[in-house]
Amino acid sequence: MVAKTNALRILQAAKVAFTACEYDVSDGELSGVAVAAKIGKDPERVFKTLVTEGKTTGLNVFVIPSNVELDLKKAARAVGDKFIEMIKSKELEPKTGYVHGGCSPIGMKKQFPTFIDETAQLHDAINVNGGRIGLQIELSPDDLAKLTEAQFCDLF
């Protein structure tokens, strides 16, 4: 049985169809591409959650395929800011409630503006972090967008 996280509780309360998958983290490999290999999914279907801070917009959340890098210029345009940067790992938990490697777009301390790369819509289901290191959840991109009030846009 999978230990409940805030993300899982929110999914269940919203009656969203999802599958939880735990994976081994004993090797310390936490990159999205490594996680994709561990759970037997293509890296373009396993999405990572990145948190940025804009000069005028504050914190923003970006959900992109694990095998690409966030284009900060495209991300800034998406949020309507001139400049954004990744927040520091040590700032992640105090600001979102999640640790590096265990950050889910679902169930942060506060609902931040969220943007999902448009390629997510090419798949019936994608994987995102389930709210702790070693846990992935698979769900439809549309359900993820509804739950997080996200917009789909070009991010890489």
Kinemage of the C-alpha trace (Angstrom):
@kinemage 1
@onewidth
@group {chain A} dominant
@subgroup {mainchain}
@vectorlist {calphas} color= white
{ca met a 1} P 0.000 0.000 0.000
{ca val a 2} L 1.301 3.440 -0.987
{ca ala a 3} L 1.654 5.941 1.875
{ca lys a 4} L -0.670 8.899 1.275
{ca thr a 5} L 0.742 12.250 0.232
{ca asn a 6} L -1.079 15.545 -0.107
{ca ala a 7} L -1.134 15.040 -3.895
{ca leu a 8} L -2.758 11.597 -3.550
{ca arg a 9} L -5.364 12.896 -1.079
{ca ile a 10} L -6.294 15.714 -3.471
{ca leu a 11} L -6.616 13.302 -6.416
{ca gln a 12} L -8.823 10.950 -4.408
{ca ala a 13} L -11.009 13.774 -3.060
{ca ala a 14} L -11.499 15.069 -6.611
{ca lys a 15} L -12.313 11.524 -7.807
{ca val a 16} L -9.647 11.749 -10.504
{ca ala a 17} L -8.506 8.499 -12.108
{ca phe a 18} L -4.808 7.926 -11.472
{ca thr a 19} L -2.256 5.195 -10.845
{ca ala a 20} L 0.445 5.507 -8.183
{ca cys a 21} L 3.812 3.885 -8.781
{ca glu a 22} L 6.650 3.614 -6.265
{ca tyr a 23} L 10.232 3.148 -7.429
{ca asp a 24} L 13.610 2.458 -5.860
{ca val a 25} L 15.691 5.503 -4.929
{ca ser a 26} L 18.544 3.712 -3.147
{ca asp a 27} L 20.944 4.517 -6.011
{ca gly a 28} L 20.350 8.262 -5.553
{ca glu a 29} L 19.379 8.718 -9.207
{ca leu a 30} L 16.491 11.195 -9.110
{ca ser a 31} L 16.625 12.819 -12.546
{ca gly a 32} L 13.445 12.608 -14.562
{ca val a 33} L 15.137 10.485 -17.219
{ca ala a 34} L 16.398 8.045 -14.552
{ca val a 35} L 12.920 7.883 -13.006
{ca ala a 36} L 11.394 7.192 -16.438
{ca ala a 37} L 13.763 4.224 -16.874
{ca lys a 38} L 12.954 2.944 -13.370
{ca ile a 39} L 9.206 2.941 -14.020
{ca gly a 40} L 9.480 1.723 -17.623
{ca lys a 41} L 8.061 4.832 -19.300
{ca asp a 42} L 9.316 6.975 -22.156
{ca pro a 43} L 11.047 10.137 -20.828
{ca glu a 44} L 8.731 12.345 -22.895
{ca arg a 45} L 5.774 10.965 -20.877
{ca val a 46} L 7.409 11.470 -17.476
{ca phe a 47} L 7.154 15.149 -16.578
{ca lys a 48} L 9.240 17.051 -14.055
{ca thr a 49} L 7.977 19.906 -11.912
{ca leu a 50} L 10.075 23.070 -11.845
{ca val a 51} L 9.461 26.145 -9.707
{ca thr a 52} L 10.634 29.591 -10.781
{ca glu a 53} L 10.389 33.088 -9.406
{ca gly a 54} L 9.612 36.070 -11.572
{ca lys a 55} L 10.553 39.686 -10.903
{ca thr a 56} L 6.908 40.750 -10.925
{ca thr a 57} L 4.920 37.498 -10.916
{ca gly a 58} L 6.449 35.692 -7.942
{ca leu a 59} L 6.436 31.889 -7.922
{ca asn a 60} L 5.358 29.938 -10.998
{ca val a 61} L 5.253 26.184 -11.621
{ca phe a 62} L 6.279 24.539 -14.876
{ca val a 63} L 5.633 20.905 -15.796
{ca ile a 64} L 7.814 19.716 -18.675
{ca pro a 65} L 9.007 16.393 -20.106
{ca ser a 66} L 11.900 14.916 -18.149
{ca asn a 67} L 14.204 14.807 -21.167
{ca val a 68} L 14.167 18.540 -21.969
{ca glu a 69} L 15.215 21.810 -20.346
{ca leu a 70} L 12.872 24.676 -19.544
{ca asp a 71} L 13.347 27.627 -21.891
{ca leu a 72} L 13.327 30.502 -19.396
{ca lys a 73} L 12.483 33.064 -22.087
{ca lys a 74} L 9.416 31.098 -23.198
{ca ala a 75} L 8.476 30.530 -19.557
{ca ala a 76} L 8.752 34.257 -18.788
{ca arg a 77} L 6.530 35.042 -21.783
{ca ala a 78} L 3.984 32.453 -20.612
{ca val a 79} L 3.693 34.099 -17.185
{ca gly a 80} L 3.893 37.660 -18.496
{ca asp a 81} L 7.163 38.568 -16.800
{ca lys a 82} L 10.366 40.007 -18.259
{ca phe a 83} L 12.644 37.791 -16.179
{ca ile a 84} L 12.286 34.556 -14.240
{ca glu a 85} L 14.813 32.227 -12.659
{ca met a 86} L 14.744 28.826 -11.000
{ca ile a 87} L 14.369 28.986 -7.234
{ca lys a 88} L 17.169 27.496 -5.156
{ca ser a 89} L 16.734 23.913 -3.921
{ca lys a 90} L 16.858 25.076 -0.291
{ca glu a 91} L 13.916 27.443 -0.954
{ca leu a 92} L 11.712 24.741 -2.466
{ca glu a 93} L 10.383 23.104 0.696
{ca pro a 94} L 9.637 26.309 2.650
{ca lys a 95} L 7.820 27.809 -0.330
{ca thr a 96} L 6.006 24.757 -1.768
{ca gly a 97} L 5.985 22.111 0.968
{ca tyr a 98} L 7.902 19.706 -1.271
{ca val a 99} L 11.574 18.686 -1.367
{ca his a 100} L 13.816 18.576 -4.432
{ca gly a 101} L 13.120 15.271 -6.220
{ca gly a 102} L 9.712 14.994 -4.564
{ca cys a 103} L 7.956 18.073 -5.924
{ca ser a 104} L 4.472 17.489 -7.307
{ca pro a 105} L 2.484 20.107 -9.213
{ca ile a 106} L -0.505 18.933 -7.145
{ca gly a 107} L -0.932 19.980 -3.520
{ca met a 108} L 1.663 22.678 -2.964
{ca lys a 109} L 1.275 24.914 0.103
{ca lys a 110} L -0.471 27.418 -2.139
{ca gln a 111} L -1.885 27.304 -5.671
{ca phe a 112} L 0.760 28.973 -7.819
{ca pro a 113} L 0.258 29.793 -11.505
{ca thr a 114} L 0.991 26.525 -13.302
{ca phe a 115} L 1.993 25.863 -16.904
{ca ile a 116} L 2.214 22.445 -18.564
{ca asp a 117} L 4.167 21.942 -21.762
{ca glu a 118} L 1.776 21.500 -24.667
{ca thr a 119} L 3.369 18.152 -25.616
{ca ala a 120} L 1.539 16.622 -22.642
{ca gln a 121} L -1.614 16.784 -24.751
{ca leu a 122} L -0.102 14.295 -27.197
{ca his a 123} L -0.503 11.549 -24.573
{ca asp a 124} L -3.535 9.927 -22.971
{ca ala a 125} L -1.624 9.844 -19.691
{ca ile a 126} L 1.547 11.365 -18.281
{ca asn a 127} L 3.495 10.805 -15.082
{ca val a 128} L 4.319 13.471 -12.512
{ca asn a 129} L 5.808 13.285 -9.053
{ca gly a 130} L 3.383 12.078 -6.414
{ca gly a 131} L 4.576 14.340 -3.616
{ca arg a 132} L 7.610 12.505 -2.304
{ca ile a 133} L 10.839 11.026 -3.589
{ca gly a 134} L 10.144 7.554 -4.973
{ca leu a 135} L 6.511 8.107 -5.982
{ca gln a 136} L 5.063 8.853 -9.420
{ca ile a 137} L 1.431 9.287 -10.382
{ca glu a 138} L 0.018 8.662 -13.830
{ca leu a 139} L -3.025 10.665 -14.889
{ca ser a 140} L -4.482 12.403 -17.904
{ca pro a 141} L -2.916 15.755 -18.800
{ca asp a 142} L -6.376 17.332 -18.863
{ca asp a 143} L -7.112 16.158 -15.314
{ca leu a 144} L -3.762 17.546 -14.178
{ca ala a 145} L -4.528 20.882 -15.836
{ca lys a 146} L -7.966 21.073 -14.193
{ca leu a 147} L -6.617 20.228 -10.740
{ca thr a 148} L -3.777 22.739 -10.923
{ca glu a 149} L -5.666 25.373 -12.928
{ca ala a 150} L -2.827 25.126 -15.461
{ca gln a 151} L -2.434 26.404 -18.969
{ca phe a 152} L -0.822 24.395 -21.759
{ca cys a 153} L 1.930 26.229 -23.643
{ca asp a 154} L 5.262 25.812 -25.439
{ca leu a 155} L 7.980 25.677 -22.759
{ca phe a 156} L 11.105 24.226 -24.404
